[in-house]
Amino acid sequence: MTNGTAVRAAVREIWRYPVKSMAGERLDDCELGADGVLGDRCWALRDEKRGCVTDARSLPALLDIAARYVEPPVPGRTAPHVELRLPGVPPVTSDLPGVHDVLSAHLGTEVTLWPRVPADRREHYARVYPEDMTGYLTGLFGVAGLEDLPDLSQLPSEVAEFQTIPGSYFDAYPVHVVTTGMLDALAAALGRPVDVRRLRPNLVVEGPDQADDDWTGRELRVGGAVLRVEAPCPRCVMISRPQQGLDVDRELLRTVHRSFGHNLGYYASLVTPGRVSSEGRAGAAEG
C-alpha cells in the first residue's frame, strides 16, 4: 500500500451489469472475485461496421436496454444467457437466433452480442481509433481542447491498445467504487441530487469525498473481500447520456470536470475474494 492503512467500509448498494453499457441490476449480496462482482460485464456488443467491441459512448441507446441473467451465474462456469428488454419490443434472450438483428435495429447499426472470449484472442478486444483523434477525445470527455483532458496515466497501459482489457469487458479494472461522500459532494456542487445509475458503480460504500481523503493506493475491506484501490475514475460523456427515464444532463459532466478535476469514483482490483452484502435494500432489477 502506498497511502496508509487499510480502510473498512460499509456497503450501501451493489450493482451488476450483465452486458457492458446496458442497464444494470441492483443486488442484495454478491461474490467478489478476480473478475469483480460475479457475472459483471460477461457480455458485450461488437460493432461490426467499426470492427470492435462497443459501448454507450459510441451507441448511447445501449443504456435503454435492461439486461438480466436467465439463470444465476456460478463461479468457474461460463456465464449464463441473458434476457434483454428493449423499448417497444418483447424481451429477447442471447440464445435467440435473431437477437443480433433485434439489437441492430434498435441501435441503427450492425452489432453482434458476444460472451467474454479468452484473452489470447486479442483481435477481438483490439481498439479501433478514428481518423480524427482530437475530435474523438474532446467529444468523448466533453472538453474544449486536448489540454483539458483528464489525466489517464494511472490507468493500465492496455487501454491504449484495447477497447477493453483482454479476457474481460472492463475498461480498466474489475471493480468500480463510489462513496457516499462523493455523492453528497456532487449533489452540493450541482445543486441537486444525482441518480447513482448515471455513475454505474459496482459498489456504493460509506466513505468521504476524494478531496477529503483519497483512497488511491490503499486496501479497502468490504464484507469478506479486500480490494486494492488502483486509480481514480475519469469521467466521460457517458454520465450525461439519457437512460432508463433519465434525461440528458450535460451540466453533470461539466460539474465533475470543474469541481472534481474530472475524477469521481475509484477503480479497484481484488486482493482477497469474498462475499459482500449490502446494508441498503435492493429491489428488483433496476435501470
Number of C-alpha atoms within 10 A of each C-alpha: 11 9 11 11 12 16 14 15 15 19 23 18 23 25 25 25 26 30 29 24 27 28 27 26 23 21 20 17 18 18 19 26 21 15 21 23 25 21 24 25 24 25 26 23 23 19 19 14 9 15 15 21 24 25 22 17 18 11 15 17 21 23 23 21 21 25 28 24 19 13 11 13 17 12 11 7 7 12 21 20 20 22 20 23 18 19 13 7 9 8 14 18 17 19 13 11 10 11 17 18 14 17 21 16 11 19 14 10 15 18 26 18 18 16 20 18 16 12 13 10 11 15 12 21 26 20 20 15 13 11 8 8 11 12 14 13 17 18 15 16 23 20 19 12 13 13 8 14 19 17 13 13 8 12 18 14 12 15 17 13 15 19 22 22 21 23 17 22 28 21 17 23 23 22 25 25 22 26 23 16 18 22 22 16 18 21 16 12 16 17 9 10 13 15 11 13 18 20 18 22 22 24 23 25 22 17 20 18 21 20 13 10 10 15 26 20 18 19 24 22 20 21 19 13 17 22 25 22 24 22 24 24 22 22 22 24 20 26 21 20 19 17 21 16 8 14 10 13 15 15 11 19 22 19 16 20 22 11 14 19 16 21 18 22 22 23 24 26 23 22 16 14 18 16 14 21 18 21 14 14 11 17 10 9 15 16 21
